[in-house]
Amino acid sequence: MDTEDGQQDSSEQRLQAAAALKAFTLKNSSQSNLYDHLTRLLMKVMDERPENAVDVIEDMSYDVKRGVFEDKQSALRDLPQTTAAEVLAEHQQLLFSSPKEADHAEKLMETPLPNLSEIGFYMEQAGVGLGREEMQRIFLALKQLVESQALQHCRLWGKILGTKSNYIIAEAMYREDDEEEEQSAEEAAEEEERQAETRENEMDPFTQSTCKPLPAVPNEAIGTGANKFLYYVCKEPGLPWVKLPTVSPAQITVARQIRKFFTGRLDAPVVSYPPFPGNEANYLRAQIARISAGTQVSPLGFYQYQNEELDEEEEAQRDSYKVNPDFEGFPVSEMAKSLSTWVHHVQHILQQGRCSWVNLAVKPGEESNEEGEAEEKEEEPDEAEPEVGPPLFTPLSQDAEMFNTPPWTSRMSSTLTPQHAVAVLRSNLWPGAYAYACGNKFENIYIGWGLKYSGQGYSPPVPPLPQKEYPSGPEITEALDPTPEEEQALQTALEEQQDAEEEMVDTDEEEEDDD
């Protein structure tokens, strides 16, 4: 009996210990309790039945804990952020949607846009281009630009690469409304500058300097010279187009002296020496003007002057031309061999920063027909001589070499099938500028960094030497202040000299009276 009673007591103690242990494991912790965790862990072991359960029990326990935590925190999971590619895709999606009210007859009307698909095909034959997909997106972006700005003519000028983003550039013709707006904006800017200078002169209490700065070279009129065309830029097809400002001669002059990579931000400052008068938008516009003046070419005879009855002196100043309806084209083999079959159809930019020379000695308000002024001009020996550049339609064979490098390289797109090849022209002075011609079709494009070839290496210009000091002499040398004793001695000497002169005067008067 005693043995049976002892066994019952020990079993009851084990049950009580088990109940106490279960109660202990049911105590909640930060996430769950030990009892539930062990239950899930054993169920996981029974379900997966790993071969080395003892070795992976710790990892399985960690997975069980993490699963419980993720289930409880699933409602707090952050939404995935929209990437830049998705945002760009949303913008480009609008390019592929056509307005519902557009009539089919309107779609078949003549468009101011060129056939970029055909241009892309010929550029692909020449080994140049942006790819078919990007060219199609650019074409749709140009179509959107033409519809939003009501442009009469628009073409793809090219693409300039940048360190952070690139510029896709479109060239358009000015409208009368645009010319009036640009002129009014320029006049308002000039008026603000005059008022600012007047306020500075009124507020400055010091003596104003009589030294006058050199007269600034005036800007060319809108629709002429370097400002003949209007340019829009965007970073990617589908993003907003931004109109570039007009270019000034000072910006072109400084742009010739510096070399700067583009960043892709139009408002970025241009830190350089000499200082550039403007931001990256102005620098981009100046480089576009320089590249166009040097690389925009066409087959000989494709264009002709608007007015053929001008004098020889006025021939260099002519900038208007039209398409020659009688142009038949040259054989591709001849255009690939001879540069004389290619001509420039954009005006040359002079050293003054303009396409047409202006005399800075004559003020705009002066009348040059008066006889007195004519005589004065004849007497002036140092009158500036007008600068004249090469006229329009100058053959490429007359272009000068730089750094022992020929300015152009011409070839055929394919020598295996010359019957279907195109003539390809590449600029060596502006790497990235290309042109092709096939029959009576041609096109120019630029894809590059917007920098001119500079030979072996580029060295920044050295700052000018400091000005020499004015030569010292007794008339400008500062003398030491005299001491009080020296002042007293000088005053005494002056008084004695004055007394002696008075005595001499009295003596002379007495002698005259005696006579």
FIDREN-533279 format. One record per residue (C-alpha): y, z, x; residue in one letter. Coordinates in steps of 0.5 Angstrom, whole numbers, plus 500, padded with zeros to 3 digits. Example, Ala and Ser with C-alpha at 12.3 -4.5 7.8 and 13.67 -1.06 7.14 Angstrom:
# residues 2
   yy   zz   xx  rest
  491  516  525     a
  498  514  527     s
This chain:
# residues 515
   yy   zz   xx  rest
  500  500  500     m
  505  502  506     d
  503  495  509     t
  505  491  502     e
  511  495  501     d
  514  494  508     g
  513  486  507     q
  517  486  501     q
  522  490  504     d
  523  485  510     s
  522  479  505     s
  528  482  501     e
  532  483  508     q
  531  476  509     r
  533  474  503     l
  539  478  503     q
  541  476  510     a
  540  468  508     a
  545  470  502     a
  550  473  507     a
  549  467  511     l
  550  462  505     k
  556  466  503     a
  559  466  510     f
  558  458  511     t
  561  457  504     l
  568  460  506     k
  573  454  506     n
  576  452  513     s
  582  447  514     s
  578  441  511     q
  572  443  508     s
  566  449  509     n
  560  449  514     l
  555  449  508     y
  558  442  506     d
  559  439  513     h
  552  441  515     l
  549  438  508     t
  552  432  509     r
  550  432  516     l
  543  433  515     l
  543  427  509     m
  546  423  514     k
  541  424  519     v
  535  423  514     m
  539  416  512     d
  540  413  519     e
  534  417  522     r
  536  416  529     p
  531  416  535     e
  535  420  539     n
  538  425  534     a
  539  431  539     v
  543  427  543     d
  548  424  538     v
  548  430  533     i
  555  431  536     e
  558  424  535     d
  555  424  528     m
  558  431  526     s
  565  428  528     y
  564  421  524     d
  562  426  518     v
  569  430  519     k
  573  424  520     r
  570  420  514     g
  572  426  509     v
  579  426  512     f
  580  419  511     e
  578  420  504     d
  583  425  503     k
  588  421  506     q
  587  414  504     s
  593  415  499     a
  598  416  505     l
  596  410  509     r
  602  406  511     d
  603  399  508     l
  602  393  514     p
  609  391  516     q
  611  384  515     t
  610  380  522     t
  616  375  524     a
  611  369  523     a
  610  371  516     e
  617  371  515     v
  618  365  518     l
  613  362  514     a
  616  364  508     e
  623  361  510     h
  619  354  511     q
  615  354  505     q
  622  352  501     l
  622  346  506     l
  616  343  502     f
  618  345  495     s
  622  339  492     s
  627  340  486     p
  624  339  479     k
  630  336  477     e
  630  330  482     a
  629  324  479     d
  624  319  482     h
  629  313  483     a
  634  318  487     e
  628  319  492     k
  627  312  493     l
  635  311  494     m
  637  310  501     e
  638  316  506     t
  642  318  511     p
  636  321  515     l
  633  317  520     p
  625  316  520     n
  623  322  524     l
  616  320  523     s
  617  313  526     e
  621  316  532     i
  616  321  533     g
  610  316  534     f
  614  312  539     y
  616  318  543     m
  609  320  543     e
  607  313  546     q
  612  315  551     a
  609  322  553     g
  615  326  550     v
  616  329  543     g
  615  336  540     l
  609  334  536     g
  607  331  529     r
  607  338  525     e
  614  340  528     e
  617  334  528     m
  615  334  520     q
  618  341  519     r
  625  339  523     i
  625  332  518     f
  625  337  512     l
  630  342  515     a
  635  336  517     l
  633  333  509     k
  635  340  507     q
  642  340  511     l
  644  333  509     v
  643  336  502     e
  647  342  503     s
  653  339  507     q
  653  332  503     a
  653  329  510     l
  654  321  511     q
  650  321  517     h
  645  325  521     c
  640  325  526     r
  636  329  531     l
  640  330  537     w
  634  334  541     g
  632  341  543     k
  635  346  548     i
  630  351  550     l
  633  359  551     g
  630  365  554     t
  629  368  548     k
  629  363  542     s
  631  355  542     n
  636  351  539     y
  634  345  535     i
  641  341  534     i
  643  336  529     a
  648  331  530     e
  653  329  524     a
  659  324  523     m
  665  328  521     y
  668  327  514     r
  675  327  512     e
  674  334  509     d
  671  337  515     d
  677  334  519     e
  682  337  515     e
  679  344  515     e
  678  344  523     e
  685  342  524     q
  688  347  519     s
  683  352  523     a
  686  350  530     e
  693  350  527     e
  692  357  525     a
  689  360  531     a
  694  357  535     e
  699  360  531     e
  696  367  532     e
  696  366  539     e
  703  365  539     r
  705  371  535     q
  700  375  539     a
  704  373  545     e
  711  374  542     t
  709  381  540     r
  706  383  547     e
  713  380  550     n
  717  385  545     e
  713  391  547     m
  713  390  554     d
  719  394  557     p
  718  391  564     f
  722  385  567     t
  718  378  564     q
  716  374  570     s
  719  367  570     t
  713  364  573     c
  710  359  568     k
  703  357  568     p
  700  350  568     l
  700  347  562     p
  694  347  558     a
  690  340  557     v
  690  339  549     p
  684  338  545     n
  682  331  543     e
  683  330  536     a
  677  331  531     i
  673  325  530     g
  675  322  537     t
  672  323  545     g
  668  329  546     a
  669  331  539     n
  667  325  535     k
  661  328  532     f
  659  334  529     l
  653  339  531     y
  649  344  527     y
  644  348  530     v
  638  352  528     c
  633  357  532     k
  627  354  527     e
  626  349  522     p
  627  353  515     g
  632  358  518     l
  640  357  516     p
  644  352  520     w
  650  354  524     v
  656  349  525     k
  658  349  532     l
  666  349  534     p
  669  344  537     t
  670  343  545     v
  676  344  549     s
  677  341  556     p
  678  347  559     a
  671  349  557     q
  668  342  559     i
  671  344  566     t
  668  351  567     v
  662  348  564     a
  661  343  570     r
  662  349  575     q
  657  354  573     i
  650  354  571     r
  647  359  566     k
  641  359  562     f
  641  360  554     f
  639  366  551     t
  638  363  544     g
  644  368  541     r
  650  364  539     l
  655  370  540     d
  652  372  547     a
  658  373  552     p
  657  368  558     v
  658  372  564     v
  660  367  570     s
  665  365  575     y
  669  362  574     p
  670  366  567     p
  668  361  561     f
  673  361  556     p
  668  363  550     g
  661  365  548     n
  655  361  548     e
  656  357  542     a
  662  354  546     n
  658  353  552     y
  652  350  548     l
  657  345  545     r
  660  343  552     a
  653  342  555     q
  652  338  549     i
  658  334  550     a
  656  333  557     r
  649  331  556     i
  651  326  551     s
  656  323  555     a
  651  322  561     g
  645  320  557     t
  646  317  550     q
  644  309  552     v
  642  303  548     s
  640  296  549     p
  645  291  551     l
  648  288  545     g
  646  293  540     f
  653  295  539     y
  659  291  539     q
  667  293  539     y
  670  294  532     q
  676  290  534     n
  675  284  539     e
  682  282  540     e
  685  288  544     l
  688  287  551     d
  684  289  558     e
  688  295  559     e
  686  298  552     e
  679  296  553     e
  677  303  557     a
  680  307  551     q
  676  304  546     r
  671  308  543     d
  669  305  536     s
  664  300  535     y
  659  298  530     k
  652  295  530     v
  651  288  532     n
  648  284  526     p
  646  278  531     d
  642  283  536     f
  635  280  537     e
  633  285  543     g
  630  284  549     f
  622  284  552     p
  619  290  553     v
  617  288  560     s
  625  286  562     e
  628  293  559     m
  623  297  563     a
  624  293  570     k
  632  292  569     s
  637  297  568     l
  642  292  567     s
  639  291  560     t
  641  298  558     w
  648  301  557     v
  652  307  555     h
  655  307  548     h
  658  314  549     v
  665  315  552     q
  665  318  559     h
  668  325  560     i
  674  325  565     l
  675  330  570     q
  681  333  566     q
  676  335  561     g
  677  329  556     r
  675  322  554     c
  682  319  554     s
  687  321  559     w
  694  325  557     v
  700  326  562     n
  701  333  562     l
  708  332  565     a
  711  329  558     v
  711  335  553     k
  709  333  546     p
  716  334  543     g
  720  329  548     e
  722  322  546     e
  720  318  552     s
  724  312  549     n
  731  315  552     e
  734  311  558     e
  736  318  561     g
  729  320  561     e
  727  313  563     a
  731  313  570     e
  729  320  571     e
  722  318  571     k
  723  312  576     e
  726  317  581     e
  720  322  580     e
  715  320  586     p
  710  325  584     d
  708  322  578     e
  701  323  576     a
  697  317  576     e
  693  316  569     p
  685  317  570     e
  681  311  567     v
  673  312  567     g
  668  307  566     p
  669  303  559     p
  664  303  554     l
  658  299  554     f
  657  300  562     t
  650  298  564     p
  646  303  567     l
  645  299  574     s
  653  301  575     q
  651  309  575     d
  652  312  582     a
  646  316  585     e
  647  324  586     m
  643  327  592     f
  640  321  594     n
  636  321  587     t
  637  315  583     p
  640  317  576     p
  635  313  572     w
  627  312  572     t
  624  306  567     s
  617  304  566     r
  613  302  560     m
  609  306  556     s
  602  303  557     s
  601  297  562     t
  594  296  559     l
  596  294  553     t
  603  291  554     p
  604  287  548     q
  604  294  544     h
  608  298  549     a
  615  301  549     v
  620  301  554     a
  621  308  556     v
  628  311  560     l
  628  318  563     r
  634  321  566     s
  634  324  573     n
  641  327  573     l
  639  331  566     w
  632  333  566     p
  629  332  559     g
  634  326  557     a
  629  320  554     y
  630  314  551     a
  626  308  548     y
  627  301  546     a
  622  297  542     c
  625  290  539     g
  631  292  536     n
  629  299  535     k
  631  305  540     f
  633  312  540     e
  635  318  545     n
  633  325  545     i
  634  331  549     y
  628  336  550     i
  630  341  556     g
  634  347  559     w
  641  344  558     g
  642  344  566     l
  644  338  570     k
  640  337  577     y
  643  340  582     s
  639  338  588     g
  635  342  593     q
  638  349  590     g
  644  352  587     y
  649  356  590     s
  654  360  586     p
  662  358  588     p
  665  363  593     v
  671  366  590     p
  678  364  593     p
  681  367  599     l
  686  372  598     p
  693  370  598     q
  697  371  605     k
  702  376  606     e
  709  374  606     y
  712  374  613     p
  715  380  615     s
  722  379  618     g
  729  384  619     p
  731  381  612     e
  726  384  608     i
  723  390  613     t
  725  397  610     e
  729  401  614     a
  729  408  615     l
  734  413  612     d
  740  415  617     p
  740  423  618     t
  747  426  616     p
  749  427  623     e
  749  419  623     e
  752  418  617     e
  758  423  619     q
  759  419  625     a
  758  412  622     l
  764  415  617     q
  768  417  623     t
  767  410  626     a
  769  407  620     l
  776  411  619     e
  778  410  626     e
  777  403  626     q
  781  402  619     q
  787  407  623     d
  787  402  629     a
  787  396  624     e
  793  399  620     e
  797  401  627     e
  796  393  629     m
  799  391  622     v
  805  396  623     d
  806  393  630     t
  806  386  628     d
  811  388  622     e
  816  391  627     e
  816  385  632     e
  817  380  627     e
  823  385  624     d
  826  385  632     d
  826  378  632     d
